[in-house]
Amino acid sequence: MFNDKITRFNLDEVKQKTVYPEATKSLGLGEQVVQAKTTSAGAAFTITLPSVVEAAGQLYSITQVARDAAKNITVEDLDGDAGFGDAVLDLAGEHIILLSNGYTWALIFDNR
């Protein structure tokens, strides 16, 4: 029982962090707001979600805020751990929101 209280307290203390990737990025717990962009100097890249089990109860908001040429951003789960099919953001302004229920990623918003 004591350990359950510690675990719940620690999960409640995870602070939301915004990240601004311009290259391949593996998201950590708490990196729940992603404002990604491709650049003329960069290439298409992949954003990997954290473990679906570890991210249970967390929402992840991922937006392609700017896009250069034909450079897409692919969102994938960690090592196929949730059977989530890749999501490709291929236009500036495209946005998805995912929720982990501890077993799978649920796509709860998608404006692609």
Backbone bond lengths (Angstrom), bond angles and torsions (degrees), N, CA, C in turn:
res aa  C-N    CA-C-N  psi(-1)  N-CA   C-N-CA  omega(-1)  CA-C   N-CA-C  phi
1 M - - - 1.449 - - 1.525 110.91 -
2 F 1.306 116.67 -43.46 1.456 120.18 179.67 1.522 110.85 -59.82
3 N 1.342 117.52 -43.59 1.462 120.80 179.64 1.520 112.08 -63.91
4 D 1.345 117.83 -35.41 1.464 120.52 177.00 1.519 111.05 -61.39
5 K 1.314 116.84 -40.90 1.467 120.09 179.17 1.523 110.71 -65.20
6 I 1.313 117.15 -39.69 1.459 119.85 178.66 1.518 109.91 -65.06
7 T 1.319 118.08 -44.94 1.456 121.81 -179.78 1.518 110.53 -61.44
8 R 1.315 117.37 -47.47 1.465 119.90 179.04 1.515 110.98 -60.90
9 F 1.312 117.89 -42.46 1.459 121.23 -179.90 1.530 110.19 -62.14
10 N 1.323 117.19 -46.21 1.456 120.20 -178.80 1.527 111.82 -63.66
11 L 1.328 117.83 -41.21 1.457 119.93 178.06 1.518 111.44 -65.38
12 D 1.315 117.18 -36.59 1.455 120.58 178.10 1.525 111.73 -66.67
13 E 1.324 116.77 -23.60 1.456 121.23 -177.16 1.529 113.30 -87.18
14 V 1.334 118.17 -3.67 1.460 119.97 178.86 1.521 107.85 -65.17
15 K 1.310 116.17 121.53 1.464 121.56 -179.02 1.515 109.71 -93.35
16 Q 1.314 115.73 140.10 1.450 121.12 178.29 1.524 108.96 -72.19
17 K 1.320 115.77 135.29 1.451 121.52 -178.88 1.521 108.53 -128.36
18 T 1.327 116.35 137.17 1.453 120.62 175.67 1.528 108.78 -94.79
19 V 1.338 115.89 133.76 1.458 121.16 177.08 1.524 109.00 -120.70
20 Y 1.326 115.42 153.34 1.465 121.90 -175.04 1.532 110.39 -127.36
21 P 1.328 118.22 67.30 1.467 119.34 -175.46 1.533 113.34 -72.76
22 E 1.331 114.47 146.23 1.459 122.42 172.43 1.526 109.97 -126.22
23 A 1.339 115.46 10.96 1.463 122.60 178.54 1.528 106.83 -154.13
24 T 1.327 116.61 174.00 1.459 121.78 -177.83 1.526 111.01 -49.71
25 K 1.343 115.72 135.08 1.467 121.34 -174.71 1.516 109.67 -144.20
26 S 1.340 116.46 132.07 1.466 122.04 170.05 1.512 106.63 -99.10
27 L 1.329 116.42 120.25 1.456 120.42 -177.09 1.518 111.32 -75.40
28 G 1.309 115.36 141.07 1.450 121.32 173.53 1.517 109.77 -97.77
29 L 1.323 116.89 169.37 1.460 120.23 175.11 1.522 107.50 -61.62
30 G 1.306 116.22 135.92 1.456 120.37 -179.54 1.517 113.55 92.06
31 E 1.324 118.81 -17.88 1.467 121.12 176.00 1.528 107.36 -86.47
32 Q 1.326 114.69 69.78 1.456 121.27 -167.56 1.515 114.93 -96.57
33 V 1.310 117.78 -12.35 1.458 121.26 177.76 1.523 107.08 -117.20
34 V 1.326 115.76 118.42 1.452 121.35 -175.28 1.522 108.70 -120.26
35 Q 1.324 115.39 121.41 1.464 122.86 176.29 1.526 106.29 -115.28
36 A 1.332 117.06 88.65 1.457 122.29 -171.89 1.518 111.46 -98.88
37 K 1.340 115.13 151.79 1.461 118.85 174.47 1.520 110.10 -149.04
38 T 1.328 114.15 147.24 1.455 119.61 171.42 1.524 106.67 -95.58
39 T 1.307 115.69 149.93 1.463 120.58 -177.25 1.516 110.26 -125.00
40 S 1.326 115.74 165.25 1.470 119.93 -179.98 1.522 111.28 -63.10
41 A 1.323 117.70 -32.24 1.467 120.93 -179.70 1.533 112.08 -83.33
42 G 1.310 117.22 -19.36 1.464 120.76 -175.82 1.519 112.23 -95.35
43 A 1.306 114.93 -165.05 1.462 121.75 -178.63 1.525 108.64 -134.57
44 A 1.334 116.04 174.06 1.465 119.99 170.64 1.524 107.43 -58.38
45 F 1.323 117.48 151.00 1.460 118.95 -179.23 1.515 112.21 -149.64
46 T 1.337 114.77 174.51 1.464 122.62 -175.47 1.525 110.51 -119.27
47 I 1.325 115.09 139.71 1.466 122.33 171.43 1.523 106.10 -111.33
48 T 1.327 116.50 123.25 1.457 121.54 -178.79 1.523 109.36 -104.37
49 L 1.321 115.48 126.60 1.461 121.42 178.58 1.531 109.78 -70.24
50 P 1.339 116.94 156.67 1.465 118.59 174.71 1.525 110.73 -72.07
51 S 1.302 116.52 174.50 1.467 121.44 177.22 1.522 109.89 -53.41
52 V 1.323 115.95 130.20 1.457 120.58 -179.64 1.532 111.11 -60.61
53 V 1.331 117.38 -32.80 1.465 121.70 179.79 1.526 110.17 -69.27
54 E 1.329 116.42 -48.23 1.464 120.30 -177.99 1.522 112.47 -68.41
55 A 1.327 117.63 -27.12 1.467 121.92 -177.66 1.531 112.64 -92.39
56 A 1.307 118.52 12.45 1.469 121.87 -176.93 1.523 111.08 -50.09
57 G 1.337 115.19 128.78 1.460 121.66 177.82 1.518 114.57 85.91
58 Q 1.318 117.77 -0.80 1.465 120.47 -177.58 1.520 111.61 -101.48
59 L 1.327 114.82 145.05 1.456 123.54 174.15 1.519 108.84 -99.36
60 Y 1.321 116.77 142.22 1.459 122.35 175.44 1.522 107.81 -125.64
61 S 1.331 116.35 121.57 1.458 123.66 -179.77 1.524 107.73 -107.16
62 I 1.328 116.72 120.30 1.464 121.16 -175.48 1.529 108.85 -126.04
63 T 1.323 115.96 122.64 1.462 122.62 -177.99 1.517 110.03 -126.75
64 Q 1.327 115.90 137.22 1.466 119.68 169.34 1.516 105.34 -92.36
65 V 1.323 116.40 103.66 1.470 120.48 -174.18 1.520 112.79 -82.46
66 A 1.336 117.55 -25.44 1.464 121.01 177.46 1.518 108.15 -150.22
67 R 1.324 115.23 149.11 1.469 119.88 -176.72 1.514 108.72 -139.38
68 D 1.327 115.79 134.73 1.453 120.96 176.83 1.526 109.22 -112.66
69 A 1.314 116.33 127.52 1.463 123.58 177.53 1.530 110.86 53.09
70 A 1.316 117.67 -136.40 1.464 121.98 -176.58 1.519 110.27 -103.42
71 K 1.296 116.78 47.57 1.463 121.53 -176.50 1.524 109.33 -106.07
72 N 1.322 115.43 106.50 1.459 121.76 -176.95 1.519 111.55 -92.01
73 I 1.325 114.84 163.37 1.460 122.26 172.77 1.525 106.55 -115.68
74 T 1.331 116.17 126.52 1.457 121.68 179.35 1.519 108.53 -106.86
75 V 1.330 117.03 131.27 1.466 122.92 176.82 1.521 106.94 -106.22
76 E 1.338 116.20 126.87 1.461 120.63 -178.28 1.522 110.23 -134.46
77 D 1.341 115.69 158.61 1.456 119.36 175.04 1.528 109.22 -82.96
78 L 1.305 116.09 167.10 1.459 122.41 -176.75 1.521 110.11 -75.64
79 D 1.313 116.83 112.19 1.467 122.72 176.12 1.527 113.33 51.27
80 G 1.334 117.35 32.26 1.466 120.38 178.98 1.516 113.43 65.41
81 D 1.348 117.07 26.09 1.469 118.76 -172.99 1.522 114.32 -72.81
82 A 1.314 118.34 -8.78 1.457 119.22 -178.39 1.518 112.59 -129.51
83 G 1.310 117.04 5.22 1.451 119.85 -179.56 1.518 113.11 64.98
84 F 1.314 117.14 23.86 1.467 122.23 179.79 1.524 108.47 -79.99
85 G 1.320 117.15 124.42 1.459 120.35 175.25 1.519 109.00 -72.64
86 D 1.307 117.07 143.37 1.463 120.33 -178.21 1.528 111.19 -56.73
87 A 1.322 115.53 145.65 1.456 122.15 173.40 1.523 107.01 -111.92
88 V 1.317 116.54 129.78 1.462 120.70 -179.16 1.525 109.04 -109.90
89 L 1.317 115.01 125.01 1.464 121.82 174.66 1.526 106.22 -99.27
90 D 1.332 117.09 113.26 1.462 118.98 -174.37 1.526 114.17 -123.21
91 L 1.322 116.28 13.59 1.463 121.22 174.19 1.524 109.47 -141.33
92 A 1.312 116.37 145.92 1.468 119.60 174.99 1.527 108.71 -60.59
93 G 1.299 116.23 136.51 1.459 121.81 179.45 1.517 114.44 94.32
94 E 1.330 117.47 -9.83 1.465 118.52 177.58 1.521 109.44 -69.25
95 H 1.338 114.31 144.73 1.462 120.23 -168.77 1.524 109.05 -149.29
96 I 1.327 115.80 134.92 1.461 120.38 172.83 1.521 109.05 -130.31
97 I 1.318 115.40 151.96 1.465 121.60 173.56 1.516 107.00 -126.82
98 L 1.327 115.31 128.18 1.462 122.40 -178.72 1.521 109.70 -119.04
99 L 1.322 115.78 145.99 1.459 122.80 177.30 1.518 108.59 -124.34
100 S 1.335 116.07 131.05 1.464 120.11 173.98 1.518 108.79 -93.71
101 N 1.323 116.28 127.83 1.463 119.70 174.33 1.529 110.70 -101.25
102 G 1.345 115.01 9.37 1.458 120.08 179.90 1.521 113.18 94.25
103 Y 1.339 116.29 -13.18 1.463 121.52 -179.76 1.522 112.26 -122.29
104 T 1.328 115.78 -35.66 1.453 121.51 -177.30 1.526 109.46 -150.95
105 W 1.313 115.34 162.50 1.460 120.88 173.89 1.523 108.39 -92.94
106 A 1.323 116.50 127.86 1.461 121.61 177.14 1.521 108.40 -104.18
107 L 1.306 116.90 126.73 1.460 122.51 176.42 1.521 106.62 -82.71
108 I 1.331 116.67 107.55 1.467 118.79 -175.54 1.533 113.47 -103.00
109 F 1.331 116.92 -11.86 1.470 120.78 173.38 1.514 107.77 -149.34
110 D 1.336 116.04 138.48 1.459 120.29 -177.61 1.531 108.11 -155.07
111 N 1.328 117.51 114.07 1.468 119.21 177.48 1.537 111.70 -112.25
112 R 1.328 115.74 27.64 1.471 118.98 178.31 1.514 110.74 -74.93
